[in-house]
Amino acid sequence: MFKTKIKTLVREVGSIPLEPADPDLVAHISFGYRNLLILAYTMPWVTETLGDEAAPQSLTARMLDASEKLAEFLDQEMKVEDRARCILYLLHTLCFHYNPDHMEVAQNAATELIDAVQLAQGITAAGDHATATKRPAATEQNKYLPLADSPYLCKILCYDHYFAADKNSRKKAEKLLTKWEGQLQLNGSWQDVTADVALQRLEAYALYSDMADQYKYETTIRKALQYYSDLPQITNEVRFLFLLAHMGTFRNYPEQVEKIVNNVLEGKLSATATGSISDKVINANPNMLKAIQFHILALYLLNTQEDAASSSCRATQATHK
């Protein structure tokens, strides 16, 4: 069933023009192609079943087009949170395929945002906040304040440490992660924090573990993951799949994974699916739903097909011992 669905989605997503699309739509398409590309290199059925559109060279070309578009977005004006998310999309893309021009754009944008947040915090910390916010320059700078405690900022700092070997960015990321660690309740939850934001924090912990220190926050990750994975509403949280894929733990949560994938294919998404998608957005732009479905199904097939192949290989090896 899933192979038939991915074949349909490859055809539909391939017809979506990138030029009028927004960063979220482009990113979902790009990440879907990336997942499918990895699968195409390891599973012959991908190209055989899906045709030339799923051939590695076609997937690579489409993915590079998306990366180019994400880089172009960062030359445009956008809301602070949208800009942070777009920076992350591009940095995440560059982890898979390196492009020096796109990297320069991403690093300049990341540095600009990190400095702007720090400056905004400095204005607030100066004590004359009421007066400062009346000054045009200060008011403009204060729009970055909501990012000061944001997983978006933390993840950008992690990438900055990884790509630029910036020790100061690592320290700033650790400061945020340690702060959230201190706020974690005994049951593994964060008080007054939505499931989506909690999962974003866990994504930041997982990214830090990959790019800086695998063991520093291991206990915190395990404790919080146990709590949020048991929530009934987790089956509507698309971000949970991204987190599991990042951590390589798809096989540990088969029930939740299957329910989330089925909900996505049925168009059932939480109000904060991936942090930016809502029913209102999907109704206004049905291509967004197709892009999310494509991204999620390719992610699911990548993680489950490779697991199945590994199990088959181990079984074959065992019969020959």
C-alpha positions in Angstrom: 0.0 0.0 0.0 2.8 2.4 1.0 4.7 1.8 -2.2 1.6 2.7 -4.3 1.1 5.8 -2.2 4.7 7.0 -2.6 4.5 6.4 -6.3 1.5 8.7 -6.5 3.1 11.3 -4.2 6.4 11.3 -6.2 4.4 12.2 -9.3 2.3 14.9 -7.5 5.2 16.5 -5.7 7.2 16.5 -8.9 4.6 18.8 -10.5 4.7 21.3 -7.6 6.6 24.4 -8.8 9.2 25.7 -6.3 9.3 29.3 -7.5 6.0 30.4 -5.8 6.4 28.1 -2.8 7.3 29.2 0.7 10.3 27.8 2.8 8.2 25.2 4.7 6.9 23.7 1.5 10.3 23.7 -0.2 11.9 22.1 2.9 9.4 19.2 3.1 9.9 18.5 -0.6 13.7 18.7 -0.3 13.8 16.4 2.7 11.4 13.9 1.1 13.7 13.7 -1.9 16.8 13.3 0.3 15.1 10.4 2.1 14.1 8.8 -1.2 17.6 9.3 -2.6 19.2 7.4 0.3 16.7 4.7 -0.2 17.3 4.6 -3.9 21.0 3.8 -3.4 20.2 0.9 -1.1 16.9 -0.5 -2.4 16.6 -1.3 -6.1 12.8 -1.4 -5.9 12.7 2.4 -5.6 13.7 3.2 -9.2 12.1 0.0 -10.6 8.8 0.9 -9.0 8.8 4.7 -9.1 10.4 5.2 -12.5 12.9 7.7 -13.8 11.5 10.4 -11.4 13.0 8.4 -8.5 16.4 7.7 -10.3 19.3 9.1 -8.1 20.3 11.8 -10.7 16.7 13.1 -10.9 16.3 13.1 -7.1 19.6 14.9 -6.7 18.8 17.6 -9.2 15.4 18.3 -7.6 17.0 18.4 -4.2 19.7 20.9 -5.3 17.0 23.1 -6.8 15.3 23.1 -3.4 18.5 24.0 -1.7 19.0 26.9 -4.1 15.5 28.2 -3.3 16.1 28.0 0.4 19.3 30.0 0.1 17.3 32.6 -2.0 14.7 33.0 0.7 17.3 34.2 3.2 17.9 37.3 1.0 14.2 38.2 1.6 12.5 39.9 4.5 10.5 37.6 6.7 9.3 37.2 10.3 12.1 36.4 12.8 10.8 32.9 13.7 10.3 32.1 10.0 13.8 33.3 9.2 15.3 31.1 12.0 13.4 28.1 10.7 14.6 28.8 7.1 18.2 29.0 8.3 17.7 25.6 9.9 16.2 24.1 6.8 19.2 25.2 4.8 21.8 24.1 7.4 20.0 20.7 7.6 20.1 20.3 3.9 23.9 21.2 3.8 24.6 18.3 6.2 23.6 16.0 3.3 25.1 17.8 0.3 27.7 20.6 0.7 27.5 23.7 -1.5 30.0 26.4 -0.6 27.8 29.2 -1.9 24.8 28.1 0.0 27.0 27.5 3.1 28.1 31.1 3.0 24.6 32.3 2.8 23.5 30.0 5.7 26.5 31.0 7.9 26.1 34.7 7.3 22.4 34.4 8.2 23.1 32.3 11.3 25.7 34.7 12.6 23.4 37.7 12.0 20.6 36.1 13.9 22.8 34.9 16.8 24.3 38.4 17.1 20.8 40.0 16.9 19.5 37.8 19.7 22.5 38.6 21.9 22.1 42.3 21.3 18.3 42.1 22.1 19.2 40.3 25.4 21.7 43.0 26.2 19.2 45.8 25.7 16.7 44.1 28.0 19.4 43.3 30.6 20.5 47.0 30.7 17.5 47.6 33.0 15.9 50.5 31.1 13.7 48.3 29.2 10.6 50.5 29.3 12.6 53.4 27.8 14.7 51.3 25.5 11.6 49.8 23.8 10.5 53.3 22.8 13.7 53.8 20.7 13.2 52.7 17.1 16.5 50.7 17.0 15.8 49.0 20.3 12.2 48.2 19.3 13.5 46.6 16.1 16.1 44.6 18.0 13.6 43.4 20.6 11.7 41.4 18.0 14.5 38.8 18.4 13.9 38.4 22.1 11.4 35.5 21.7 14.2 33.4 20.1 16.4 33.7 23.2 14.8 30.7 24.8 13.9 29.0 21.5 14.9 25.5 20.3 15.4 27.2 16.9 18.3 29.3 18.3 19.7 26.3 20.2 19.8 24.2 17.0 21.4 27.1 15.0 24.1 27.4 17.7 24.7 23.6 17.4 25.1 23.9 13.6 27.4 26.9 14.0 29.6 24.9 16.4 29.6 22.0 13.9 30.3 23.9 10.7 32.4 26.8 12.0 34.0 25.1 15.0 32.7 28.0 17.1 33.3 27.2 20.8 31.3 30.2 21.9 28.2 28.9 20.0 28.6 25.5 21.8 28.7 27.2 25.2 25.6 29.2 24.4 23.8 26.0 23.2 24.9 24.2 26.4 23.6 27.1 28.5 20.1 26.7 27.0 20.1 22.9 27.2 21.3 23.0 30.8 18.6 25.6 31.6 15.9 23.3 30.1 17.4 20.3 31.9 16.9 22.2 35.2 13.2 22.9 34.4 12.4 19.2 33.6 9.9 17.8 36.1 10.5 14.5 37.9 8.1 12.7 35.5 10.1 13.9 32.5 7.8 16.7 31.4 8.2 20.4 31.0 5.6 22.4 32.8 3.5 24.9 30.7 5.2 23.7 27.5 3.3 22.3 24.5 4.2 18.9 23.2 5.5 20.5 20.0 7.9 22.8 21.9 9.0 19.9 24.1 9.7 17.8 21.0 11.6 20.8 19.5 13.7 20.9 22.7 14.4 17.1 22.3 15.4 17.7 18.7 17.9 20.3 20.0 19.3 17.8 22.5 19.6 15.2 19.8 21.4 17.6 17.5 23.8 18.6 20.2 24.5 15.0 20.9 25.4 14.4 17.3 27.5 17.5 16.9 29.2 18.1 20.3 28.8 15.5 23.0 26.9 12.3 22.8 26.7 11.7 26.5 26.3 15.1 28.2 22.5 15.1 28.2 21.8 11.4 27.6 19.8 11.0 30.9 17.7 14.0 30.2 16.9 12.9 26.6 15.9 9.4 27.8 13.7 10.7 30.6 11.8 13.3 28.5 11.4 10.9 25.6 9.8 8.3 27.8 7.2 10.8 29.1 6.3 12.4 25.7 6.3 9.1 23.8 3.5 7.8 26.1 1.2 10.8 25.6 -2.0 9.9 23.7 -1.8 13.0 21.5 1.7 12.1 20.4 0.2 10.2 17.4 -0.8 13.6 15.9 2.7 15.0 16.3 4.6 14.7 13.0 7.7 16.1 14.7 7.9 12.9 16.8 8.8 11.0 13.7 11.6 13.4 12.8 13.0 13.0 16.3 12.9 9.2 16.2 14.6 9.2 12.8 17.3 11.6 14.0 18.0 9.4 17.0 17.8 6.1 15.0 15.0 4.8 17.3 12.2 4.1 14.9 12.0 0.4 15.7 11.6 1.2 19.5 8.2 2.9 19.0 6.4 0.8 16.3 2.8 1.5 17.5 3.3 5.3 17.6 5.1 5.4 14.3 2.4 3.5 12.5 -0.4 5.6 13.9 1.4 8.9 13.0 2.1 7.8 9.5 -1.5 6.6 9.0 -2.8 9.9 10.4 -0.5 11.9 8.1 -1.7 9.9 5.0 -5.3 10.6 6.1 -4.6 14.3 6.5 -4.9 14.3 10.3 -2.3 16.7 11.6 -1.9 18.5 14.9 -2.3 22.3 14.9 1.5 22.7 15.1 2.6 19.9 12.8 6.3 20.5 12.2 6.0 23.8 14.0 4.5 25.8 11.2 1.7 23.9 9.4 -1.9 24.3 10.4 -5.3 23.3 9.0 -5.7 26.9 7.8 -2.4 26.7 5.9 -3.2 23.3 4.4 -6.7 24.4 3.3 -5.2 27.5 1.7 -2.4 25.5 0.1 -3.2 21.8 -0.5 0.3 21.3 -1.9 1.6 21.6 1.7 -0.3 18.4 2.7 1.1 16.5 -0.3 4.6 17.7 0.6 4.3 16.6 4.2 2.9 13.3 3.2 5.7 12.8 0.8 8.3 13.8 3.4 6.9 11.5 6.1 6.3 8.5 3.9 9.8 8.7 2.4 11.1 9.0 5.9 9.1 6.0 7.1 10.2 3.8 4.1 13.8 4.8 4.6 13.8 3.8 8.3 11.7 0.7 8.0 13.0 -0.7 4.7 16.6 -0.4 5.8 15.8 -2.1 9.1 14.1 -4.9 7.2 17.1 -5.2 4.9 19.5 -5.3 7.9 17.4 -8.0 9.6 17.3 -10.1 6.4 21.1 -9.7 6.0 21.7 -10.8 9.6 19.4 -13.8 9.2 21.2 -14.9 6.0 24.6 -14.6 7.7 23.3 -16.6 10.6 22.2 -19.5 8.3 25.7 -19.7 6.8 27.5 -19.9 10.1 
